[in-house]
Amino acid sequence: MCGIIGYVGKRDAKQLLINGLQRLEFRGYDSAGIALVEADGLEYVRAVGKIANLTAAAAAMQSSSTTGVGHTRWATHGGVTEDNAHPLTGCEPEKLAIVLNGIVENYRELKSALEAKGHIFTSQTDAEVVAHLLESVYDGDLVAAVRAVYQRLEGHFTFVVIHADQPDRLVGVRCQTPLVVGVADGESFLASNIAAFLSETREVAYPDDGQIVEITADGIRGVRAEDGSPSELELIKIDWDEEVAEREGMETFMLKEIYEQPEGFRETIGDRVRHGRLVLDGLGMTEDELRQLRRIVIVACGTAYHAGVVGRYVLEEWGRVPVEPDIASEWIYRNPVIGKETLVIGISQSGETRDTIQAMQLARRLGARTVAITNQMGSQITREVDSVLYTRVGLEVGVAATKTFTAQVGLMYLIGLELARARQTLPADEIEFILDEVYRLPQKMQRFLDGDHPVADIAQRFYREPFFFFLGRHIGLPVALEGALKLKEISYIPTEAYSAGEMKHGPIALLEEGTPVIVVATRMNIVYDKVVNNIQEARSRGAHVIAIATDGNEDIQHHANDVIYVPEAPAFLQAALATLPLQLLAYKIARLRGLPVDQPRNLAKTVTVE
C-alpha cells in the first residue's frame, strides 16, 4: 500500500529518492517524505498530499547526500499530517529514522513500555515504536539492532532504517509485505516495488520473510533474523519495462489486484484483530449505542452492494439486529423510515459514489447514526458521516473491483463481531474463535491463489459460451451475485444470478443442454443439502454445473460436473474465500476473449453522477 525507496551510492540521493517515489505513486498515498544523511546528521523533508508538494518543499534543501530513504504513506494509524508522515524518528531525530509499510499489531504494548522508560512519541502512528526500539538497542551494529527489534514485533511489515553514524549503509527487513533489492555498479537500492528503481538497474534480489538485508555502495548482504547467520541473496536480471514493473510482473492490474487480496485483507483487519481481541475504534460507537440499535441499513452500489449483502447475513446472525441492504440509488427515493436508533452504513470504494453520498446525507438529515466504509481518505463520503472505517488495500487500478470487495467483507465481519460483543449475542469464547479465524483468512486466501485449481481449464472450455447462470443460497448468494457481475463486467457475457431457492420460480426456464451453471456450494451448514438439490435440478435439465466447494468435500464430486475447491473456514467466512475463484474465472474468460480487463467498455472506476 505505502511505498519505500532507499539508496546508497555515489549519486545525488535526494533526486533519486524523489524519482523513485514518483514511480510509486500508482500504489496510492496521502503524504510523503525523505531522510538524507548529511555531514551534521539526518535531515528531513515531509509533505502532505502529492509528490509535487514534497518536491517543492525539498527544492530549498541544499544536499550533498548519497544515502537516504523515502516513503509514500497510506494512512492507517493517525491522520494525514506531516507529523505522521514518514520517515519517522525516535528521541534523537538527527541520528536514526525508519520508513515502514504495514502494521505493527503489538505497538500499544511496546509503546507503553517505551514511554515508561522515558521515550517521547511525536506521531500517532504504530510505526514510530520501531524507531524508538531501534535507538534503544543500537550499540553500533545496525544489523544486530534490526534483528533484535524484528523479534519483538508482531504484525505484517517491511521497514528500512537509516543511521547517521553509518552513512554508507541501509538495513531493511520484511515480514509478509514486499521488499526488493536492486544492485548496480557502485550503488544499491531497497524498495517496496521494483518500479521505484527499475530505470537505474535491473539486477534485483527478493528477500524472504525474516531475512535482514544490509546494502552499501559495494554490494548487499543477507542475515537471518532468527539466528544471525549469513543468508544468501540471489540476484536475478529483470527484463520488465516500467509499466510491467508497476504491475509487479503481472499481465494486468486486475490480476495483480486479485493476488493482492491476502495482503489487502491483512492490512484491513490489521491491529483491529489480534489474539482474539477486537479493536474497532473507527466505528465511533459506544457499547450503549450499539445495544440501543433497533435496525441497520446498508446502502451501496455494484460490488459494494454485494459486500453489504454479506453484511446482512453476518450482522443479523452475530449481532441479532435487523439488517436491510439496499441499492443506494433506489433507497434515496423511497422516503425511508429511519431514526436515531438506526445505523446506516454506506459502502463506497472511492468515497465519491454519488448515489451513496446522497444516501448518507439523507440518513443524517433523518437523524440516523452514519458510518462510511471506504478506501479513500479525505473523500467526499468521509465528510458526510459520523465515523469512518477504512479499507487498507492501496490504490485499485482495475475498474472491476476485486481487493476492495474482500476488504469490505472483512470489515463486515468485524462490525458483526463488535455488535455481538456489545449486545452479548454470542458467547465470548465463540467471538474469540471467529476472530482468530478471521485473522487466518489471508493465509487461506494465499493458499488458494498459490494452489493448483482447475480455473484455467474451465475457462478454456467455456469462454465461448453465450450465457452463464449463477446460483447461491444464504452467504453464498452475495458471492454468486458478485461472481456474475465480474463475468459480465469484463467478459461482456450475459449472466443471471439468483438465490438457488428461486430457480424453480421462473429462472429454470433459461437452462438448456450445456448451459454453464456456477453454484456456490461451500459448506454452509443449514443450506448445503438444499444447494445439492438445486444442483441436481440443474443437471437434470442438461446444465453443466461448476461448483465452488470446500476442501475435503468429496461428496460434491458426485453431483457437479466440475469442482473448484477453496480452503475450509467457518460458514460465514467462506464468502471471502469463495469469491476468489469466481474473480479468476471471469478474468481468465475475458483474457481468452481478448478483452481489456483493466478498462472494460462503458465503465468507470468511480461513478460520480446518477
C-alpha positions as CSV (number, residue, x, y, z in Angstrom):
1,M,0.0,0.0,0.0
2,C,2.6,2.5,1.1
3,G,5.9,2.9,-0.8
4,I,9.5,2.6,0.2
5,I,12.7,3.6,-1.6
6,G,16.2,3.6,-0.2
7,Y,19.5,4.4,-1.9
8,V,23.2,4.1,-1.1
9,G,25.9,5.0,-3.7
10,K,27.7,8.0,-5.2
11,R,25.0,10.0,-6.8
12,D,22.5,12.7,-5.6
13,A,20.3,10.7,-3.2
14,K,17.7,13.4,-2.9
15,Q,16.7,13.4,-6.6
16,L,16.9,9.6,-6.9
17,L,14.5,9.2,-3.9
18,I,12.0,11.7,-5.3
19,N,12.2,10.0,-8.7
20,G,11.6,6.7,-7.0
21,L,8.6,8.0,-5.1
22,Q,7.1,9.4,-8.2
23,R,7.2,5.9,-9.8
24,L,5.4,4.5,-6.7
25,E,2.5,7.0,-7.0
26,F,0.4,4.3,-8.6
27,R,0.1,2.5,-5.3
28,G,-1.8,5.4,-3.7
29,Y,-0.7,7.6,-0.8
30,D,-1.6,10.7,1.1
31,S,1.8,12.0,2.3
32,A,5.4,11.6,1.5
33,G,8.9,12.3,2.9
34,I,12.6,11.6,2.6
35,A,15.5,11.5,5.1
36,L,19.1,12.1,4.0
37,V,22.5,11.5,5.7
38,E,24.2,14.9,5.8
39,A,27.5,16.0,7.4
40,D,25.8,17.0,10.7
41,G,23.2,14.2,10.9
42,L,20.0,13.3,9.3
43,E,17.9,15.9,7.5
44,Y,14.2,15.5,6.6
45,V,11.6,16.8,4.2
46,R,7.9,15.8,4.6
47,A,4.7,16.9,2.9
48,V,1.1,16.1,2.9
49,G,-0.5,15.4,-0.5
50,K,1.1,14.8,-3.8
51,I,4.8,14.2,-4.5
52,A,4.8,17.6,-6.2
53,N,4.4,19.1,-2.7
54,L,7.4,17.1,-1.4
55,T,9.4,18.2,-4.5
56,A,8.6,21.8,-3.8
57,A,9.5,21.5,-0.1
58,A,12.8,19.7,-1.0
59,A,13.8,22.4,-3.6
60,A,15.3,24.6,-0.9
61,M,17.2,21.7,0.7
62,Q,21.0,22.0,-0.1
63,S,22.1,18.4,0.0
64,S,25.3,16.5,-0.9
65,S,24.0,13.3,0.5
66,T,24.5,9.9,-1.3
67,T,22.5,7.9,1.2
68,G,18.8,8.3,2.0
69,V,15.3,6.8,2.4
70,G,11.9,7.9,1.1
71,H,8.3,6.9,1.7
72,T,4.8,7.4,0.5
73,R,2.3,6.9,3.3
74,W,-1.3,5.5,3.1
75,A,-2.6,6.4,6.5
76,T,-3.8,3.7,8.8
77,H,-2.9,4.8,12.4
78,G,-3.1,8.5,12.8
79,G,-4.4,11.2,10.4
80,V,-2.9,12.7,7.3
81,T,-0.4,15.1,8.8
82,E,3.3,16.0,8.4
83,D,3.9,14.6,12.0
84,N,2.5,11.2,10.9
85,A,4.4,11.2,7.5
86,H,7.5,9.0,7.2
87,P,10.4,8.9,7.7
88,L,9.8,8.6,11.5
89,T,12.3,9.1,14.2
90,G,12.9,8.3,17.8
91,C,14.1,10.6,20.5
92,E,17.2,11.5,18.5
93,P,15.9,12.5,15.1
94,E,19.3,13.6,13.9
95,K,20.6,10.1,14.4
96,L,18.1,7.5,13.3
97,A,15.0,7.2,11.2
98,I,12.8,4.5,9.7
99,V,10.3,4.1,6.9
100,L,7.7,1.3,7.3
101,N,5.0,-0.3,5.3
102,G,2.4,-2.5,7.0
103,I,1.1,-2.6,10.6
104,V,2.8,-3.3,13.9
105,E,0.0,-5.1,15.8
106,N,1.5,-5.0,19.2
107,Y,2.5,-1.4,19.1
108,R,0.3,-0.4,22.1
109,E,2.2,-2.7,24.5
110,L,5.6,-1.7,23.0
111,K,4.7,2.0,23.2
112,S,3.6,1.8,26.8
113,A,6.9,0.0,27.8
114,L,8.9,2.6,25.9
115,E,7.1,5.6,27.4
116,A,7.7,4.1,30.9
117,K,11.4,4.3,30.1
118,G,11.2,7.9,29.1
119,H,10.7,7.8,25.4
120,I,8.5,10.6,24.0
121,F,6.4,10.0,20.9
122,T,5.6,12.7,18.4
123,S,3.3,10.9,16.0
124,Q,0.0,8.9,16.2
125,T,1.4,6.1,14.1
126,D,2.1,2.5,15.1
127,A,5.3,2.6,13.1
128,E,7.1,5.1,15.4
129,V,7.6,2.4,18.0
130,V,10.1,0.7,15.6
131,A,12.3,3.8,15.6
132,H,12.3,4.1,19.4
133,L,13.0,0.4,19.8
134,L,15.9,0.6,17.3
135,E,17.5,3.5,19.1
136,S,17.1,1.8,22.5
137,V,19.0,-1.3,21.4
138,Y,21.5,0.2,18.9
139,D,25.1,-0.1,20.0
140,G,27.0,0.5,16.8
141,D,25.7,-2.6,14.9
142,L,22.7,-1.7,12.8
143,V,22.0,-5.2,11.6
144,A,22.1,-6.5,15.2
145,A,19.6,-3.8,16.2
146,V,17.2,-4.7,13.4
147,R,17.5,-8.3,14.3
148,A,16.7,-7.6,18.0
149,V,13.7,-5.4,17.1
150,Y,12.3,-7.7,14.5
151,Q,12.0,-10.5,17.0
152,R,9.8,-8.2,19.2
153,L,7.3,-7.1,16.6
154,E,4.0,-8.7,15.7
155,G,2.1,-8.0,12.5
156,H,3.0,-7.7,8.9
157,F,5.5,-5.1,7.8
158,T,8.6,-4.1,6.0
159,F,10.9,-1.4,7.4
160,V,14.2,0.2,6.4
161,V,16.5,2.0,8.9
162,I,19.0,4.8,8.3
163,H,21.6,5.9,10.8
164,A,23.8,9.0,10.7
165,D,26.7,7.1,12.4
166,Q,26.7,4.6,9.5
167,P,26.2,6.9,6.5
168,D,27.4,4.2,4.0
169,R,24.6,1.7,4.6
170,L,20.9,1.0,5.0
171,V,19.3,-2.0,6.6
172,G,15.9,-3.5,5.9
173,V,13.7,-6.5,6.7
174,R,10.4,-7.8,5.7
175,C,7.6,-9.8,7.3
176,Q,4.7,-10.7,4.9
177,T,4.9,-7.5,2.9
178,P,7.1,-6.7,-0.1
179,L,10.8,-5.8,-0.2
180,V,13.1,-5.9,-3.2
181,V,16.8,-5.1,-3.6
182,G,18.5,-3.5,-6.6
183,V,22.2,-3.6,-7.3
184,A,24.2,-1.6,-9.8
185,D,27.8,-0.5,-10.3
186,G,28.8,1.3,-7.1
187,E,25.2,1.7,-5.7
188,S,22.4,-0.3,-4.2
189,F,18.7,0.2,-3.7
190,L,15.9,-1.1,-1.4
191,A,12.3,-0.6,-2.3
192,S,8.8,-2.0,-1.8
193,N,8.3,-2.3,-5.5
194,I,10.8,-2.8,-8.3
195,A,9.2,0.1,-10.2
196,A,10.9,2.5,-7.8
197,F,14.4,1.8,-9.2
198,L,13.9,-0.1,-12.5
199,S,15.2,2.8,-14.6
200,E,18.5,2.6,-12.6
201,T,19.1,-1.2,-12.5
202,R,17.6,-4.5,-13.5
203,E,19.7,-6.6,-11.2
204,V,17.4,-7.5,-8.3
205,A,17.0,-9.8,-5.3
206,Y,13.9,-10.7,-3.4
207,P,14.5,-11.3,0.3
208,D,12.5,-13.9,2.2
209,D,10.4,-13.1,5.3
210,G,12.8,-12.7,8.3
211,Q,15.8,-12.1,6.0
212,I,17.6,-8.9,7.0
213,V,19.3,-7.0,4.2
214,E,22.2,-4.7,4.5
215,I,23.0,-2.6,1.5
216,T,26.1,-0.5,0.8
217,A,27.6,1.1,-2.4
218,D,29.8,-2.0,-2.7
219,G,27.0,-4.6,-2.5
220,I,24.4,-6.4,-0.4
221,R,24.5,-8.8,2.5
222,G,21.7,-11.1,3.9
223,V,21.4,-12.2,7.5
224,R,18.7,-14.5,9.1
225,A,16.8,-12.7,11.8
226,E,16.2,-16.0,13.6
227,D,19.8,-16.8,14.4
228,G,22.0,-14.1,12.9
229,S,23.6,-16.5,10.4
230,P,24.5,-15.4,6.9
231,S,21.8,-15.8,4.3
232,E,22.5,-15.6,0.6
233,L,20.5,-13.2,-1.6
234,E,20.2,-14.4,-5.2
235,L,20.5,-11.7,-7.8
236,I,18.4,-12.1,-11.0
237,K,18.1,-10.0,-14.1
238,I,14.7,-8.5,-14.8
239,D,13.6,-7.6,-18.3
240,W,10.4,-5.8,-17.5
241,D,9.6,-2.4,-18.7
242,E,8.4,0.2,-16.2
243,E,4.7,-0.4,-16.9
244,V,5.1,-4.1,-16.2
245,A,7.0,-3.2,-13.1
246,E,4.1,-1.2,-11.8
247,R,2.1,-4.4,-12.2
248,E,4.8,-6.4,-10.4
249,G,5.2,-8.6,-13.4
250,M,1.5,-9.4,-13.7
251,E,-0.1,-9.1,-17.2
252,T,-2.7,-6.7,-16.0
253,F,-3.5,-4.6,-12.9
254,M,-6.7,-6.6,-12.3
255,L,-4.7,-9.8,-12.0
256,K,-2.2,-8.1,-9.7
257,E,-5.0,-6.8,-7.5
258,I,-6.6,-10.3,-7.4
259,Y,-3.3,-11.6,-6.0
260,E,-3.0,-8.7,-3.6
261,Q,-6.1,-9.7,-1.7
262,P,-4.4,-11.6,1.1
263,E,-2.2,-8.5,1.8
264,G,-5.2,-6.1,1.5
265,F,-7.3,-8.2,3.8
266,R,-4.5,-8.5,6.3
267,E,-3.9,-4.7,6.2
268,T,-7.6,-4.0,6.6
269,I,-8.1,-6.2,9.7
270,G,-4.6,-5.2,10.8
271,D,-4.3,-4.4,14.5
272,R,-8.1,-4.4,14.7
273,V,-7.8,-8.2,15.3
274,R,-5.1,-9.8,17.4
275,H,-5.1,-12.8,19.7
276,G,-8.9,-12.9,19.9
277,R,-9.2,-9.2,20.7
278,L,-11.2,-6.8,18.6
279,V,-10.4,-3.1,18.5
280,L,-12.8,-1.2,16.2
281,D,-12.3,2.4,17.2
282,G,-13.3,3.7,13.8
283,L,-16.8,2.6,14.3
284,G,-17.2,5.5,16.7
285,M,-20.0,4.0,18.8
286,T,-20.1,3.1,22.5
287,E,-21.4,-0.2,23.8
288,D,-24.6,1.5,24.9
289,E,-25.2,3.0,21.5
290,L,-24.7,-0.4,19.9
291,R,-27.1,-2.1,22.3
292,Q,-29.7,0.5,21.6
293,L,-29.7,-0.1,17.8
294,R,-33.0,-1.4,16.5
295,R,-32.1,-1.6,12.8
296,I,-29.2,-1.4,10.4
297,V,-29.4,-0.2,6.8
298,I,-26.5,-0.8,4.4
299,V,-26.5,1.3,1.3
300,A,-24.1,0.9,-1.7
301,C,-23.9,0.2,-5.4
302,G,-22.5,-2.6,-7.5
303,T,-19.8,-4.6,-5.9
304,A,-20.0,-2.6,-2.7
305,Y,-23.7,-3.6,-2.5
306,H,-22.8,-7.2,-2.7
307,A,-20.4,-6.7,0.3
308,G,-23.5,-5.2,2.0
309,V,-25.5,-8.3,1.3
310,V,-22.8,-10.3,3.0
311,G,-23.1,-7.9,5.9
312,R,-26.9,-8.6,6.2
313,Y,-26.2,-12.3,6.9
314,V,-23.3,-11.6,9.2
315,L,-24.7,-8.7,11.2
316,E,-28.1,-10.3,11.7
317,E,-26.7,-13.7,12.7
318,W,-24.0,-12.4,15.1
319,G,-25.5,-9.1,16.3
320,R,-29.1,-10.1,16.3
321,V,-30.4,-6.9,14.8
322,P,-32.5,-6.5,11.7
323,V,-30.3,-5.5,8.6
324,E,-31.5,-4.2,5.3
325,P,-29.0,-3.9,2.4
326,D,-30.3,-1.6,-0.3
327,I,-29.1,-0.1,-3.6
328,A,-28.3,3.5,-2.8
329,S,-29.9,4.9,-5.9
330,E,-33.2,3.3,-5.1
331,W,-33.1,3.9,-1.3
332,I,-32.8,7.7,-1.6
333,Y,-36.1,7.9,-3.4
334,R,-38.1,5.6,-1.1
335,N,-38.8,8.1,1.6
336,P,-37.1,5.6,4.0
337,V,-38.3,5.1,7.6
338,I,-35.3,5.5,9.9
339,G,-34.5,7.4,13.1
340,K,-31.9,7.7,15.9
341,E,-32.0,4.0,16.7
342,T,-31.0,3.2,13.1
343,L,-27.4,2.8,11.9
344,V,-26.9,3.5,8.2
345,I,-23.7,2.1,6.7
346,G,-22.6,3.4,3.4
347,I,-20.0,1.4,1.4
348,S,-18.1,3.1,-1.4
349,Q,-14.7,2.1,-2.7
350,S,-13.8,5.6,-3.9
351,G,-15.8,7.5,-1.4
352,E,-17.1,9.6,-4.3
353,T,-20.1,7.4,-5.4
354,R,-22.8,10.0,-5.9
355,D,-25.8,7.8,-5.0
356,T,-24.2,6.5,-1.8
357,I,-23.1,10.0,-0.8
358,Q,-26.7,11.2,-1.2
359,A,-28.0,8.3,0.8
360,M,-25.7,9.2,3.7
361,Q,-26.7,12.8,3.6
362,L,-30.3,11.8,3.7
363,A,-29.7,9.4,6.6
364,R,-28.1,12.2,8.7
365,R,-31.0,14.5,7.9
366,L,-33.4,11.9,9.2
367,G,-31.4,11.5,12.5
368,A,-29.8,8.1,11.9
369,R,-26.2,7.3,13.0
370,T,-24.0,7.0,9.9
371,V,-20.8,5.1,9.2
372,A,-18.9,5.0,5.9
373,I,-16.7,2.2,4.6
374,T,-14.3,3.5,2.0
375,N,-10.8,3.0,0.7
376,Q,-10.1,6.7,0.2
377,M,-9.1,9.1,2.9
378,G,-10.5,12.6,2.6
379,S,-13.1,11.5,0.0
380,Q,-16.5,13.2,0.0
381,I,-18.3,10.4,1.9
382,T,-15.9,10.8,4.8
383,R,-17.2,14.4,5.3
384,E,-20.9,13.3,5.2
385,V,-20.9,10.7,8.1
386,D,-20.4,10.5,11.8
387,S,-17.5,8.0,11.6
388,V,-15.4,6.1,9.0
389,L,-13.9,2.6,8.7
390,Y,-11.2,2.5,6.1
391,T,-10.2,-0.5,4.0
392,R,-6.5,-0.5,3.6
393,V,-5.8,-2.1,0.2
394,G,-4.0,0.7,-1.5
395,L,-4.9,2.0,-4.9
396,E,-7.1,-0.2,-7.0
397,V,-6.5,0.5,-10.7
398,G,-8.6,-2.1,-12.4
399,V,-12.2,-0.9,-13.0
400,A,-13.7,-4.2,-11.8
401,A,-13.3,-4.2,-8.0
402,T,-11.6,-7.2,-6.5
403,K,-9.4,-6.5,-3.5
404,T,-11.7,-3.7,-2.3
405,F,-14.6,-6.2,-2.2
406,T,-12.9,-8.7,0.1
407,A,-11.6,-5.9,2.3
408,Q,-15.2,-4.6,2.7
409,V,-16.4,-8.1,3.5
410,G,-13.6,-8.2,6.2
411,L,-15.0,-5.1,7.8
412,M,-18.5,-6.6,7.8
413,Y,-17.1,-9.4,9.8
414,L,-15.5,-7.1,12.3
415,I,-18.7,-5.0,12.7
416,G,-20.7,-8.1,13.2
417,L,-18.5,-9.3,15.9
418,E,-18.4,-5.9,17.6
419,L,-22.1,-5.9,17.7
420,A,-22.1,-9.4,19.2
421,R,-19.7,-8.3,21.8
422,A,-21.6,-5.2,22.8
423,R,-25.0,-6.8,22.6
424,Q,-23.8,-10.1,24.2
425,T,-25.5,-12.1,21.5
426,L,-22.5,-14.6,21.1
427,P,-20.5,-16.2,23.9
428,A,-17.1,-14.6,24.4
429,D,-15.3,-17.8,23.5
430,E,-17.2,-18.0,20.2
431,I,-16.3,-14.4,19.4
432,E,-12.7,-15.1,20.1
433,F,-12.8,-18.3,17.9
434,I,-14.3,-16.4,15.0
435,L,-11.8,-13.5,15.3
436,D,-8.9,-16.0,15.2
437,E,-10.5,-17.5,12.1
438,V,-10.8,-14.0,10.5
439,Y,-7.1,-13.4,11.3
440,R,-6.2,-16.7,9.4
441,L,-8.2,-15.8,6.3
442,P,-5.3,-14.1,4.5
443,Q,-3.2,-17.2,4.8
444,K,-6.1,-19.3,3.4
445,M,-6.6,-16.8,0.5
446,Q,-2.9,-17.1,-0.3
447,R,-3.1,-20.9,-0.2
448,F,-5.9,-20.9,-2.8
449,L,-4.2,-18.3,-5.0
450,D,-0.9,-20.2,-4.9
451,G,-2.5,-23.6,-5.3
452,D,-3.4,-25.9,-8.1
453,H,-7.0,-25.5,-9.2
454,P,-8.9,-26.1,-12.5
455,V,-10.0,-22.4,-13.1
456,A,-7.9,-22.0,-16.3
457,D,-9.1,-25.3,-17.7
458,I,-12.7,-24.5,-17.1
459,A,-12.2,-21.0,-18.6
460,Q,-10.7,-22.6,-21.7
461,R,-13.7,-24.9,-22.2
462,F,-16.4,-22.3,-21.6
463,Y,-15.1,-18.9,-22.7
464,R,-17.2,-19.0,-26.0
465,E,-20.5,-19.7,-24.1
466,P,-23.1,-17.0,-24.7
467,F,-24.7,-17.2,-21.2
468,F,-23.8,-18.2,-17.6
469,F,-26.1,-18.9,-14.7
470,F,-25.0,-18.3,-11.1
471,L,-26.7,-19.8,-8.0
472,G,-26.1,-19.4,-4.3
473,R,-28.0,-19.6,-1.1
474,H,-27.5,-17.9,2.3
475,I,-24.0,-16.5,2.5
476,G,-23.4,-18.0,-1.0
477,L,-26.0,-15.7,-2.6
478,P,-23.9,-12.4,-2.5
479,V,-20.9,-14.4,-3.7
480,A,-22.9,-15.6,-6.7
481,L,-24.2,-12.1,-7.3
482,E,-20.6,-10.8,-7.3
483,G,-19.3,-13.6,-9.5
484,A,-21.9,-12.9,-12.1
485,L,-21.2,-9.2,-12.0
486,K,-17.5,-9.8,-12.5
487,L,-18.1,-12.0,-15.5
488,K,-20.4,-9.6,-17.3
489,E,-18.2,-6.6,-16.4
490,I,-15.1,-7.8,-18.1
491,S,-16.1,-10.6,-20.5
492,Y,-19.4,-8.9,-21.7
493,I,-21.1,-12.3,-21.4
494,P,-24.8,-12.0,-20.2
495,T,-25.3,-13.7,-16.8
496,E,-28.1,-14.2,-14.4
497,A,-27.6,-14.7,-10.6
498,Y,-30.3,-15.9,-8.4
499,S,-31.0,-17.4,-5.0
500,A,-30.9,-21.1,-5.7
501,G,-34.3,-21.5,-3.9
502,E,-35.8,-19.2,-6.6
503,M,-34.7,-21.2,-9.5
504,K,-38.0,-23.1,-9.9
505,H,-39.9,-19.8,-9.8
506,G,-39.0,-18.9,-13.3
507,P,-35.2,-18.8,-14.0
508,I,-35.1,-22.6,-14.5
509,A,-36.6,-21.9,-17.9
510,L,-33.3,-20.5,-19.1
511,L,-31.5,-23.8,-18.7
512,E,-30.8,-25.9,-21.7
513,E,-28.3,-28.6,-22.7
514,G,-24.8,-27.4,-21.8
515,T,-25.7,-24.2,-20.1
516,P,-22.8,-23.4,-17.6
517,V,-24.3,-23.1,-14.1
518,I,-21.9,-21.9,-11.4
519,V,-23.1,-22.9,-7.9
520,V,-21.6,-21.6,-4.7
521,A,-21.7,-24.9,-2.7
522,T,-19.3,-24.3,0.2
523,R,-20.3,-25.9,3.5
524,M,-22.9,-23.5,4.8
525,N,-24.4,-26.0,7.3
526,I,-28.1,-25.3,7.2
527,V,-28.5,-24.9,3.4
528,Y,-25.8,-27.2,2.0
529,D,-28.2,-30.1,1.3
530,K,-30.6,-27.6,-0.3
531,V,-27.9,-26.4,-2.6
532,V,-27.1,-30.0,-3.6
533,N,-30.8,-30.5,-4.5
534,N,-30.6,-27.4,-6.7
535,I,-27.5,-28.8,-8.4
536,Q,-29.4,-32.0,-9.2
537,E,-32.3,-30.0,-10.6
538,A,-30.0,-28.0,-12.9
539,R,-28.2,-31.1,-14.1
540,S,-31.4,-32.9,-14.8
541,R,-32.2,-30.1,-17.4
542,G,-28.8,-30.7,-19.1
543,A,-26.9,-27.9,-17.5
544,H,-23.1,-28.2,-16.9
545,V,-22.6,-27.5,-13.2
546,I,-19.4,-25.9,-11.9
547,A,-19.4,-26.0,-8.1
548,I,-17.3,-23.8,-5.7
549,A,-16.8,-26.2,-2.8
550,T,-14.9,-26.6,0.5
551,D,-11.7,-28.6,0.7
552,G,-12.4,-32.1,1.8
553,N,-15.9,-32.3,0.4
554,E,-15.6,-35.3,-1.9
555,D,-19.4,-35.8,-2.0
556,I,-19.9,-32.8,-4.2
557,Q,-18.0,-34.6,-7.0
558,H,-21.0,-36.9,-7.3
559,H,-23.3,-34.0,-8.1
560,A,-21.3,-31.4,-10.1
561,N,-19.5,-31.7,-13.4
562,D,-16.6,-29.6,-12.2
563,V,-15.5,-28.6,-8.8
564,I,-13.2,-25.8,-7.6
565,Y,-12.2,-26.2,-4.0
566,V,-11.4,-23.4,-1.6
567,P,-9.9,-23.8,1.9
568,E,-12.1,-24.7,4.9
569,A,-13.4,-21.9,7.1
570,P,-16.5,-21.2,9.3
571,A,-19.6,-20.8,7.2
572,F,-19.9,-17.0,7.1
573,L,-16.2,-16.5,6.5
574,Q,-16.4,-18.6,3.3
575,A,-17.7,-15.6,1.4
576,A,-14.2,-14.1,1.4
577,L,-12.7,-17.3,0.0
578,A,-15.4,-18.4,-2.5
579,T,-15.2,-15.1,-4.3
580,L,-11.6,-15.7,-5.4
581,P,-12.2,-18.5,-7.9
582,L,-15.1,-16.5,-9.4
583,Q,-12.8,-13.5,-9.9
584,L,-10.2,-15.6,-11.5
585,L,-12.7,-17.4,-13.7
586,A,-14.1,-14.1,-15.0
587,Y,-10.6,-12.9,-15.6
588,K,-9.4,-15.9,-17.5
589,I,-12.5,-15.9,-19.7
590,A,-12.1,-12.2,-20.5
591,R,-8.5,-12.7,-21.4
592,L,-9.3,-15.6,-23.7
593,R,-11.8,-13.4,-25.4
594,G,-9.1,-10.8,-25.9
595,L,-10.8,-8.1,-23.9
596,P,-9.3,-5.1,-22.0
597,V,-9.9,-6.3,-18.4
598,D,-8.5,-3.2,-16.7
599,Q,-10.7,-0.8,-18.6
600,P,-13.9,-2.6,-19.8
601,R,-16.1,-0.7,-22.2
602,N,-18.6,1.8,-20.9
603,L,-17.4,1.5,-17.3
604,A,-15.6,4.0,-14.9
605,K,-13.8,3.3,-11.7
606,T,-15.8,6.0,-9.9
607,V,-19.4,6.8,-10.6
608,T,-19.9,10.4,-9.6
609,V,-23.2,11.1,-11.3
610,E,-26.6,9.4,-11.1
